[in-house]
Amino acid sequence: MSALREAFADLPDAVFADLLESDDGYLLVVDLPGVTADTLDVVARDGRVSIEARREKDVPAEFRYEREDRSLFLDVDLPLPPDANPEAADAEISRGVLELSIPKRTSTDETRIEIRDA
């Protein structure tokens, strides 16, 4: 899991995220204020998980930005631990908090390779 832990450490300071591990899986918790299920994409492929989040800002017409620190877009690509099973992952966003649960592969996750007589 060290690659995933290091990737979390390299997230921008404006991204608040937690990484938790149990005997059965991993839980990634990412604060994404203003993001909904409709403006969020989470894709796992090739041993990585990609999170793309977009938020909309409503700025009243009588105001203008003097300073803008809240990004409109987040695009992160994180390595998954070798024992992660992204095919069985589950994600939920509630009140701007993404919880991505990725179970670990069990020792029974094996593929038997049939051997033919030559």
C-alpha angles and dihedrals in degrees: 000000000000093000091055091045090051091048090053090051089054095054114117115272090246091063114085112200140156129205118203131181132195132175088268105041155320130283121201115193116189126179109226106169113200094015122122134186088265093057097042131084124186117183130175119201139144094007094308138096121217122202119193116180130177128189131190123222123207109209115187111241093240092059133072131191117267090170130005119193102150107094118222093213137039121191117175131165115199130186116238122224113254092248094053117115105207092173088072096041123131128201133192133175120200126171091345096310118118117206112191113186117194117181122216120247112256125227087254090064094103137129117221111219113213115228118212125208109245 
